[in-house]
Amino acid sequence: MLRLIIRRLFTALPTLAAVILLSFLLMRIAPGGPFDGERPLDPATRAALERSYGLDKPLPEQAVLYVGRLARGDFGPSLVYRDFTVTDLVRQGLPVSLTLGALALLVALGLGLAAGLAAAAWPGRWPDALLMLAATLLTALPSFVTGPLLVLVFGLGMGWLPVSGWADGDPAHLVLPVIALALPVAGAVAKLSRAGLAGVLGQDHIRSARARGLSPARILIRHALRPALLPVASYLGPAAAGLLTGAVVIETVFALPGLGRYFVQGALNRDYPLVLGVVTLYAGLIILFNLFADLLYGWLDPRIRA
């Protein structure tokens, strides 16, 4: 297991460096700038601002200075939120995004595994077909479609739940965004777990368990579930990454003060340090999530460790 971690870290560091440098280059060559607005600045003021933020230096020198700051854990100052550094904004928004993503992942795993187990309990019968049809529909509908639909039905139509805001983490304000973010992942988990169970239930040790007179529920949970979770474990890394990046849209739809909202505003206003800081942080978290998924995969199937 330690060798697996070391191998993953050796590939993760060059990947993270490539993401940082490519993001830096793309932000700089994109049209527009942080000081472009409806009322153009006079050349002297623009030159003073660019000098104060180091934007007057050659691009390679800016990249070296930025990487040096990152090595010290400094994301730099925000060009739009003048009273805050990027680290301050990350400190404010990251707990909201992580809370939203973690709750959505738990809900998706709970719903998806339950649906997959229920479908596998009635193979080829109408509950199996109905659950897999629902899972396919959930997978096909992106969160930016399900989010407004949930708002229209449960927020504006029935008035059961609030449709925007954070309210210091009030659970009622989290229900709709968490469900909207979790439903597509839940559909994929249901299909993967059902497919994994279909393969495992046809193996010899399952036939032996049936011959010994074990109940179908015990066979599913005790003997078939763990090896059937291998496809789900391999999907957890991309799923966590999708939840983290999908939260950008959900936080904007539901007006949540997470990193996604800051990222959107930073991209619209060409706030280079803010966008690069969020991209770097997201890339690091995605690499970490994939490492956790690899470790879980190795725990479920010891053959993978070799």
N, C-alpha and C positions, 0 to 999 in steps of 0.2 A: 504493500500500500504506500509506503514511503517513497519507493522508486516511482510509482505512478504520480505522486504529488510533484516530485522533482522534475519528471519529464514534462508535466503540464506547465510548471512554472517556467521552464526553459523555452517553451513555445509561447507562453502568455506575455512575457516581457517584450519580445520583438513585435508581437501583435499590438500591444498597447502603444509602443513607440511609433509604429506605423500609423495608428489611428490618430495620435496626437499631431504628428507632422502633416498628414493629409488634411486633417480638419483645419489646422493653422493655415495651410496654403490655400484651401478652398475659401475660407473666410476672407482672406486678404485679396484674392483675385475676383471675388464677387463684386458686381457693380454696387455703387453707393458706399457710404461711410457713416461712422457714428455721429459725425457733426453735420450731416446733411439734413436739412429740415425745410419747412415751407418758406422760412425767411433765411436766405443764405447769409453766412457769416462773412465779414470782411476778411481779406487775406491775412492781415496782421493777427487778428484774433484766432483764425484757424491755425496759422503757423504756431502761435503760442500754445494752443491746446495740443497740437500734435507733438510739439517739443516736450510738453509736460508729461505726456503719456508714452513717450518714446516711439511714436509712430513716424517720426521723421527719419529714423535710422533705416539702413538697407534691410531688406526682408530677411536675408540669412542672419544678420545680427539680431533682429527682433526674435527670430526663432530660437537662437541660442540663449538669449536672455529669458525668454518665456520658459524654456525647458529647465534652465537653472532655477527659476522661481518655483517651478513645479517640484523639483527635487527637494526644495526646502519646505514643501507643503503650502506654498503661497500661490493662490490662483490669480492674484493681482486685483487691481481696483476695477469696479464697475464703471463703464463710461456713461451710463444712463442714470443709474441710481447713485448719484454723486456722493451721498452720505454713507454708502455701504461699500464694503469690499465684496468680492465674489464669495469669499469664505463666509462672510456674514449671511449672505443670501442662501448659500448652501445649508448653513446651520439652521436657518428658518424653514426652508422648504423640504429638505431631505426627510425629516421625520414624518411629514404628511405623506410624501410619496411612498416611503417604505411601509407605512401603516396601511395605506390603500393597497399596495401590491401584495403584502403579506396576507391580508384578509381575503383578497381576491383569490390568491393561490390556495388558501385553505378551503374556501367555498368551492372552488373549481375541483379540487381533489375529492372533497366530500361528495359533491353531486355526481362527478364523473365516475368515481369508483362504485358508488351505490348503483348508478344506472348500468354500468358494465356488469356488475355482479347479478343484478336483477335480470338483465337480458340473457346472461349465460345460464341462469337457472331454468329458463324456458327456451332452449335453443330451437329455432325454426318455428316458433309459435307466435301468436299475435303480440304478446308483450315484447318479445325480442324485436320484431319488425317495427313496432310503434316507437320503442325507445331509441333504436338506431336511426329511424327517420327524424326524430326530434334532435338527436345528437348531430346529424348531418346539417339540419337547418341552423342549429346554434353555431356550428363551425363556419357556415357560409355567411352568417350575418356579422359584420364587424361591430366593434363596440360603439363607434360613432353613429351607428344606426340604432342599436338596441338602447343606447343611453337616452336619446330624445324620445323614443317610444315609451320607455319606462316613465319618463317625466310626464308625458302626455296622459298616460293611463293612471298611474298611482300618485302623481303629484298634482297636476292640474285638474284631471278628471275626477278622481275620487278624493283628493285632498288628504290622503293618509300620511304622506311623507313630505318633508321639505325638498325643494328642487335645487338649491344652491347654497353655498356657504360652508364654512367649517365649524363655526360655533364652538371653538376650543375642543374639537374631537367628540362632539355630541354624537352618540351612536345613531340617532335618527337621521343625521345628515350624511352618514356613511353608507346607509343601506342601498340606495339607488346606485351610486357610483361603483360600489363594490360588486353588486350583482351585474351591472352593465359590463364591467371589466372581466368578470369571472366567467360569464356564460359561454363565449367562444372557446375558452380553454377547457371548460367542463365538457363541452361536446367532443373535443378532441380526445380528452382523457377517457371518456366513455367508450369511444370507438376503439382506442388502443387497448384498453383493459378487456373489452369484449373479444377483440382479435387475439390477445394473448391467452385468455382463458380458453378460447376455442382450440388453440394449438395444444395447450397443456392437457386439457380434458381428454384428448385422444391418446395420451401416452400410456405406457404399460403400467406404471405405478398407480395411476388413477384407476385403471381396470382392476388392479389387485385390491385397491381400497374398496371398490364397489363389491368385489367378490367376497370381501370380509364382512359385508353387511353394514358398512358405515353409511350414515345419513348423507344425502346430497349437500346439505348445508355444511357439515363438517368436512366433507371432501373439498368443497369450494374454498372454505376459509383456511383449513388446516394444511391441505396438501397442494392445492392448485394456485392459491393467490400469490404466494411469494415468487415462484418462477414466472407467473403471468404478468407480474409488475415490471418485468425488464423493459418492454417497450415504453411503459409510462415513465420509468426512470430515465431512459434516454431522451425522452421528450421534456423532462423537467427543466433542463438548462435553457433550451430555446423558449419554453413556456414562461419561465421567470423573466427572461429578457423581453419577451413580447409584452408581458404585463407591465414591466418597468417603462418601456417605450410607449406602450398604449396608454399609459396613465397621462401622457402629455395631452392627448385629445380629451380624455375624460376630465382631467383637472380644468381644462378650458371650458368644457360644456357645463360642468357643475360649479364653476367659479371657486375651485379649491386652491388654497395658497401653497401649492407644492412646487417642486422643481420644474415640472412641465410647464406651468404657467410662466415662470421666469424665463424658461428657455424660449417659449414662443415670443414673448415680449423682447427678449434679447436679440432673437433672429430678425424680428421686424425692424428693430432700431440699430442693427449692426453693432451690438455691444460685444466686441470681439472677446474680451476676457470672460464674460458671463457665458457665452455660447461654448467657448472652448472648455471652460471649467466644467460645465454640465456634461458635455460630450465625453470628456476625460473621465469624469466620475461614473457616468453610465457605462462606459467601456470597461472600466475596472470592475464594476459590480457584475456585469454580464460575464466577464472572464471568471470571476469568483463563483457565480452561480453554476457555470458549466463545470467547474472543478468539483463543486459539491455533488452535481449530478453524476459525474464520473465515479466519485467515491461511493455514492449510493449504488450505482450499477455494479461496482466491484464487490460491495457487501452482499447484494442479492445473488450474484453469480461469481463465486470465487475463481472460476476459470478465467475471468476477465483480468484479474490481477496479474496474471503472467503475460 
